[in-house]
Structure formats: C-alpha cells, structure tokens
C-alpha cells in the first residue's frame, strides 16, 4: 500500500455502552477489515498540546512549544503524518483495506478529528440513552466499580461516566445532526434486530462487499484474527456470552433502572434529545413509569456545570454546537518553498522575494503572538508589558497582511516593514 486515503479509515463514534463492541466485532469479521477492540489513539495524539505534568519536568516549556512555537496548522499536519503512518502500518501489517478506529470517547476531540482526517468515514452509533445508563449500572456492578446515577449527577466534579452520559451524548447528537457523504447513522436497536440487513448497509457505506454470515461473530472468518482481536482484553465484558447479536438488552433498562434513576436522568437530558435520536416511544414509556412529563430542553445548569468542569480539568477547548465538517483547516501560511512561483513570477521586479520574506515574517509574528498570549494567560505579573507587545505585534502583522495580496504597493512598501523593527518587541 503506497498511498493512504482517508476513506480507508472508519471511525465508529458513540458514547461508551452504546453497542460499539458488538458493531466492531461483526465488522472485523471480514477479511478486508482490521479493528482492535479499542484504540483511543487520537486522544493520545491530541493530548500532546495539553502538556500534562511529566516526571522529568518542563511542563510550561512543552506547553509553549506545542501551543506557541508550533502553529495549530503545523500541529495538525504533523498529527496527520504520524496518524497515517500508524493506520497505514496496521493495514499493511494485517493485510486489510479498511481500518476501524473504535474509540467511544472521541467526542472529546471531534474538531481535531475533522481537521486531521477530514474525509474519513464516520459511523454514528446511537442507543436509547436509558439503555446506555442501565448498561453502565450493570457493568459497574459486575466489575465492582462505584456508580450511582442519581448521586453522580449531583457531584460538583463529575466523573467521566457522567460526562459520557450527558455532554458526550449531546456532542455526538449535534455532530451527526446534518447529512454528509462521510457519515452514516446507525441505531443499536436496529442493528440487533436486523443484523444482516444493517451490516449490508454498513458495508456499502464503508466500501466493501458484505460477507455472508459476518454478523455471526462466534463463527469468525479466521480463528487467528479473532484471537488477535480478543487478546487486548478491552470493550464489553459480556460480548462473548453470545455468538451473535440478540435483542435481550433492548428493554432491560426498565428492570435495571429504578423509577428515581429514570426520573433523575430524564430531567437532566430533557425530552428533545430522545425525539431527535428517534426514541420518542422510549421517552413515553419513561414518562409512564415516573408519572412525569419532561421539559423539552435539558437541565442547562447541570449540563453547563458538567461541561465546564470537564473542560477545565482536561484543558480541551470545544466549539459550541459543533457539527461534522469535511473542510480541513490545514491551511494557513505556506512555507516559502511551497509558494506558487508561476503565479508570483508574473509580478515585476523583486516581488517574489518580498512576498516570501513577508510570509516568513508573518509566520514569525504569529508565533510570537501565540507565545505572548500564552504567557498573558499564565502570568498576571507580566500583564501590562505583554499587552503592549501584543498590540504592537498585531498592528505590525495587520499592516503587512494588508499590503500582501497582489498589490502594486508591495515592492515599494514591503522593504520598509521588513527591514526594521517598530519599537521594541
């Protein structure tokens, strides 16, 4: 394989406990598909910018390097290059054409995912939110981990399971709101009721031919491949209790969740999310159980608290109401050697050289702006001094940019801006 294409990469996106293990094990039961039980790969890559505390120190330096010296555009390009090496290497290593990256908490980095692999294929897997909550309760009882839906929703600092059940769900619902050639929406309930039919549709979307019986994961296409898949020891601990999809879990939430738990969760989510995802009937049943008619809107105060606490603790920055985007943001200032010489040679005199020098200086000024902005947010002691430098740099940057595009003034004015500094910087 010489050239990796985005459409060889399939992201299976959903909150935990939504049926991603079942979907993945059936998809990988195909000779042209490779999947690990879970990857979480892009999370580690994106986290380079967060600069967590390391045992050897240098946290501040690392943060400034990744968020100041390196532009966002350059970081995304580098992340893509590294990502391509990993994904393509796994495809080659396993003789596959398609790779499934099943990482439920990718709702954390949807903006990063779209920037780095804009034309990848995304499967949005959704399940009745009450079933997801019930599954969390079941698996935590099995593993012995503490989980109390009612009490955990009230915690001032929410755990990741609560973030999954609230903010994560809404992030995915908004992300897959529109229609796109790069996305496919699937309901867990439809998958388990009609596994062959749904897998045929999934295979068509992915770009492979359906393999007869691939939904019967207990009868693997290759024992060696199945052993490799399960050897990671991640994902649904109950998956191997069955050999193919079943419908036993669809209505289990009615028995697994108490009326008080149903009520607490529905009050936080609101009714609209159930309607949007196609679970109006399940909402009606929940309202019958609790005797409460829920407001359409979610509990904004609770949702805001959970989101802000997570963003504060993680360091991530999200765009509000973010929807799937296939317009890669890998643009920005091009390096001098990448400038279109044929176009620039049409300019007279030394305009090409001036343009390149200006481009380099713009990149340098933008880097300084980022570094100073980072210092400004960190240190109030430097506030006045840094603000003055920022004002000067932004002014200089804007003046240079204003004369760059195709203007005849470039030759006569550029050297004046490039030859000296305006004030101390």
N, C-alpha and C positions, 0 to 999 in steps of 0.2 A: 504494500500500500504506500503510494508515494505522496498523495495529497489528501489530507484530511478535509472533509466537508462538514459543515455544521449539521447537515441533515443526517449524518451518521450518529449524532449524539441525541439521545432521547432523555429528557428529564421527566421523571414521574413525581409530580408535585402534589402534596396533600399534607394535612396535619397527621401526626402520629395516631395510630389506632384507627385509620380510615380504610384499611384493606390494601395497603401498598405491598406488604409481604406476599399476599396472595396473588396480586396482579403481577408482581415481578417474577415469582416462581413459575407462573404459567408462561409469561413472555420469554423467559430464558430457556424454556423447554423447547427450544427451536435452534437448529444447528447454525443459524446465521446471527444469533443474538448472544451477546455476553452481558452478564449482570452480576454484581456482587450483592450480598444480602443488603448491605447499606454502604454508602461511600462517605458522605459528609466532606467530600474533597474540597469543593469550592469554598466551604466555610473556613477551612484552614488557610486557603489562599487569600481570601478577602481579609482575614484577621491579621495579615501582615501589617496592614495600615493602623491597626489598633494598638500595636506595641505593648502587649501585656508585660508585667514585671517578669524579668528573666533573672536567673540566679547569678549571671555574670554582670548585671547592672546595665547601664546605658539606655534606660527606658526613654528618657527625654530625647536623647540623640537619635535613637531609632525612630521615634515618632516624628521628629523633624525631618529625617531623611525620607521616610515614606510619604509624608504629607506635605513636605515643603520642597525639598530638592527634586523629588520625583513628582512630576505633574500627574494629575488623575488620568490623563490620556495615555501617558507613557506607562503608568502602572497597569492600566487595562491591557495595553498591548503586550506587556511582559507577562501578565497573568494568562492571556490567551495563548502565548507561545508555550508557556510551561504546561498549561492545560492540554493543549493539542498533543504535546509530547506524551503526556500520561494517557490520555484517552486513545490516541492512535497506537501507542505501545501496547495497551491492553487488547485492542482489536487485533493487532498483529500476533501477539502472544497467544491469543485464543482462537485464531482463525475465524473471526467473526466480521460481519459487515456493519452491525449496529451495536451500540453500547447503551445500556440503560443505567442512568445515574439516579438511583432511588435514595433520596435524602430528605425525609419529611420536613426538616426544619429549614429548608431553603427559602421559606417565606421571609427569613431574616435578610436575605441578600438578593431579592428579585431584581433590583436596579443593577446590581453588579452582574448578575447572570445575563441580563439583556444586553449589557454593554460589551461583555466578553464573548458571548456566543449568541448573537442576535438572530441568527437563522436556524438555531437548534429547534428540535421538535419538543413541545411541552404537552404532557398529558396531565390534565387537571382532574384528580380523582376526589370525588366528594361522597360523603356518607352522612346519614341523619346525625346531626350534632348530638342528640341524646344517646344514640348508639355509641358514638365515639366516647362520650363521658362514661357510659356504662362499661365500655371495654377498658378504659383506664382503671376504673374501680376494680374490675375483675383481675387484670394483670398485676395490679399492685397488691391485691390480696394474695395472689399466687406467689409473688416474689418477696412479700413481707415488707415492701416499702410503704411508708406512711402516705396516705392520700385521703383527704376529706373534702369533698367537693364544696360543701357549704362553708366550712371554716377556711379552706384555702382561698376561696373567692374573696374573703374579707381581709386577708393578710395585707398589711401595708407594703410589704415587699413580696410580690407573688413569685412562686416557683415557676419553672419552665413549663410544667404541665398546664398550669392555669394560663400562661401566655399562649400555649398551643390552642387551648380550648376557646380562647376569646380573640385576642389580637391576631394570632396566626390564622384562624378561620376567616376572619374578615379580610385579611391581606390577600389570601388566596381567592376569596369570592370576588373581590374587586379586581384582582389581576386578570381573572378569566371572564370578566363581565362582557367584554366585546367579542366579536368574531374575528378569527385570524386563521390564515392558512397554516400557521405554525403551531396551532393549539388544537387540542381535542378534549372535550369534557366528557367524563365518564362517571356514572353513579355506581357506587359499590353494590347497591341492591339489584341493579340491572345486570351487573357482572355475575353475581352468584345465581341469579335466576336463569340467565341465558348465557352461560359462559362461552359456548362455541360461537354463538351469534355475535357477542360483543368482542371476542378475540378476533374474529374475521374482520370486523370494522377497525379494530386497533391495528392489525397487521396491514390493512390497506393504508391507514394513515401513516404508519411507520415506513412503509415501502417494501414490505416483504410479503411473500405468499404464506397464507395460512397453512400450518402443518397439521394434518389430521391427528386429532387426539392430544394436541399440545396442552389443552386445558386439564388433562388428567396428569397432573404433576407427579403423582405416585408411580407413573409409568414413564420414567424420563427417557428423553431421546438418547442420552448417554449416561451410564452409571458414573463414569469418571467426572463428567461435567456436573452432575447432581452432587457428588461427593464434594467437589470443589466449592459449589455454591453454599452448601450447608456447613462447611468446615469453619466458616467465620464465626458462627455462634451468635449472630445478631438477629434482630427482627422479632416476629411474632413467635412466642414460645409455644403456642398451641397449633401452629401451622401443620406440623407432622402428625397431629392427631387424626388427620383426614388425608385422603389421597386426591381429592378434587374439591371444587367449590361446593358449598352447601348453604342452605337458607336458614339454618338454625339460629343464627345471630341477629337476624333482621329485627325481630320483635323482642329480643332478650332484654332490652332496656326497661321494659315495663315491669319486669320482675327484679332486675338488678338495681334500679334506682328507686329510692323512696319518693313518695309524693313531695316531700320537702326538698329533696335534691332536684327533682324535676322543676319545681317552682323557682328555686334559687337560680338555677342555670337559665331558665327561660326569661326570667326578669332581667338578667344581665344581657342576654343576646337580643331580646326583642323579637317580635313576630316576623318582621320583614325579611330577615336572613333566611328563615325557613321557606317563605314564599319564593324568594329569589333562587334558592337552590333546588326547588321542586319538592319540598317536604311540607306542604300545606296540610296534608292528611295527618301526618305525624304530629304537627302542631295542634290540630284539632283534638287528637287523642290525648295529648299532654294537657290541654285545657280542660278536657273532660275529667282527667284524673285529679287535677288540682282544684278544679272549680273556679279558675281564674282566667279572664280574658286579658291577654298580654298586649301592652302597647306595641305599636309597630317599631318604634325606634329603640335602640339598645339603651342600656343604662350608661349614658355618656360619661358621667363622673367616674364610674368604675372602669370603663374602658380606657379613659384618658389616664387614670392612675396607673393601670397595668402597663399601658404602652410606654408612658414616660419613665416609669421605674425601670423597665427593661432597657430602654434606650440609654438611660443614664448609667446603668451598670455595665452595659455591653460596649458603649461607645459608637454604636451604629447610628446613622442618620437616614431616615426614610423620607421619601417624597409622599406628601399627602395623597390619598386616594389613587395610588399608583396602579396603572393598568399595563398589560403586556405591551412592550414596544420592540419593534424589529429594526428601528433606526439606530444603528450603532452610534455611540457617541465617541468612537475612536477617531476624532478629527483633531482640530486644534492646529497649533503652529507646526508646520512641517520642517524637518531638518533641512539645512541648506542644500545638501546633495539631492534632496527629493523635489526641489523646486522645478517647475516645468520650464526648462530652458528654452524650448521652442517658442513659447509664448513671450518669455521675457526678452529674448533676443530681438524681438520686434521693437523694443524700446531703444532709444538712441543713447549714445554715449556710454557712461558707466552705470546705467540704471540697474543692470543685473547685479553688479557688485553692491550697489547701495541697498537694493532690496534684500539681498542676503544678509548684509550687515545689520539692517534694520530688523530682520526676522530673528537673528541671533540675539540682538539686544532686547527685543520684545520678550523672548523666552527667558532671558536672564532677569528682566524686570519682573515678569510674572512670578518667577521663582522667589525673588526677594519679597514680593508682596505676600506670597503664601507663608514664607518663613516668618515675616513680621506679624502677620495675622495670627499665626500660631503662638508666637511669643506674647502677643497682646492678650490673648485669651488666658494665657497661663500666668502672667505676671502683671499685677496692678502697679508694681513699683516702677515699671518701665512705661506705663501707660502714656503719659504726655509725650515722652521722647519718641516712642514708636508711632504714635498717631501722627506726629509731624512728618516723620519719614514716609509713612503711608500716603499722606496727602501729596507730598512731593512726587513720589514714585507713580501714583495713579495719574497725576496730572501729566507727567512726562510720558507715561505709557499711552494715554489717550491722544496726546498730540502727535506722537509717532504713528499710531494706528490711523489717525485721521488723514494723514498725507500719503499713506502707503498705496491704496488701491488705484492703480492705473493713472495717477495724476501726473500732469506735466511738471508739477511743482517739486516732484521727488528729487530730481537731480540737484536743484538749487538749494533745497531746504534740508535734505537728509543729512548732509555732512555737518551742518550746524548742530543738529541734535546728537549726532553720533560722536563728534569729536571731543566733547567735554561734558562735564557734569554740571547740572544746575543746582548749585548749593551742595551742601554736604549730604551724602547718602550712605 
